[in-house]
Amino acid sequence: MGVFRTKQVYPKEKVKVAKLISEVIVSFSDKLKNKSVKFEIGMDENVTVNVNYSLLFSVFRNLTENSVDYGGDDITIQITNYHEDNNFHYFSFSDNGQGVEEEHLPRIFERFYRVDSGRSRKEGGTGLGLAIVKNAILSFKGEISVRNKKGGGLEFLFSIPK
C-alpha cells in the first residue's frame, strides 16, 4: 500500500509583520543579549499579510535562530519590507555575519542539509530550519531565495501575500 498524504490546510488571518517580529525577538532575548545581536527593522508597523500566524512566526524564528547560531557575535540582523505590489509584500532578512560559501547556497533549503555538519551537531541543529522556512513561504504561495551579501552575511528575499 502506498502512503496516503493529505494536504494540510492552515487557517489564515491578517498578521501585522512588525508585531510578529517583535514577538520573535522577545522569544530570543537572552540569546540575543549574550551574543550582542542587534536588530534593524525597516517597515511600517501596519504592514499586514494574510497567512497562518504560526507558520509565519516559524519563518522569522528559524531565520533568526540561524543568524544567531551561525552568524557570529556582534552581528546586526536587518529585516525590511522593501517592496509591495497588488498581491504581495516583499521582504529582506539579512545579517552581516559569516555568510555561506557559494557552493552551499543551491542546497541550503534542503531538509537535513548542513553547511558544516560538525558545527551544526555541536550547536544542536537538525538541518530542518531553512527547509521549514521554504515550505512555509511556498505554502503561502510566495517565493524565497538566498544570496551572500557583498559586505558579508546572508540575505533571504521572500514574498508573502497581502
PyMOL commands that set and color helices and strands:
alter all, ss='L'
color gray80, all
select helices_A, chain A and resi 17-27+29-34+53-70+102-107+117-123+129-139
alter helices_A, ss='H'
color red, helices_A
select strands_A, chain A and resi 13-16+38-42+48-51+76-84+88-95+144-148+154-161
alter strands_A, ss='S'
color yellow, strands_A
deselect
rebuild
show_as cartoon
